[in-house]
Amino acid sequence: MTPNVDFDGLTPRQYLKGKSWDERRRLGMDALIKFKVLAP
């Protein structure tokens, strides 16, 4: 995976390691909205 500036230079997987399920869900929902899978 490629490091990402949105995740402080970490890969998404590294960034989410140890995060709460609420944070993981929020990030996933944001991604689905960003790529227009879900409407805002």
HELIX and SHEET records of a PDB file:
HELIX    1   1 VAL A    5  PHE A    7  5                                   3    
HELIX    2   2 PRO A   12  LEU A   16  1                                   5    
HELIX    3   3 TRP A   21  LYS A   34  1                                  14    
END                                                                             
